[in-house]
């Protein structure tokens, strides 16, 4: 019996049976057959959808002391993952992806007065792109000074140019307190964390 071979220039439809199932996600080099304007072509799986990378997630491994009512960069120093080495967790504490696109950015900052008194006036966090605030979240207790410790969350979608654009997180807390004001951190609990990932956009 003769065997039918698939060649770059064409194929015999009889050999396409679909009897064998692929029981896992296709590899980036796996190929599909599509009709491009009536011309049958092979398409690598890497060109379909893509991946949500670059991506990273980092957190504070210990408390970070801060000054009263002073904008302070949050030093998320411990990475859970960083797919493309795009986050600096030791000096600038910023995310600078080298792939252009839209990114989902999220953060949580835990504020703690270090005292058992309800004495926080206000607290806020800012997401800054290239040094300019693009998103802020705030608690304001100045009418009754009722804050002791809590977490603020923020998220936003932003375009990155894939070269120089970067994101950082700043926070500030004002309190009637002379003790240890801080961003809360811990080695095993992500009280304060920061992350981002590239969004896959389908255009149909």
Secondary structure, DSSP 8 states (H G I E B T S, - for coil): ------BTTB--GGG----S---S---TT-EEEEEETTEEEEEEGGGSS----SEEEEE-SS-EE--TT--EE----EEEEETTS-B-SSSS--B--SS-EEEEEEEEEEEE-SSSS--EEEEEEEEEETTEEEEEEEEE-TTT--BSEEEEEEEEEEEE-SSS--EEEEEEEEES--S--EE---SSS-SSEEEEEE------
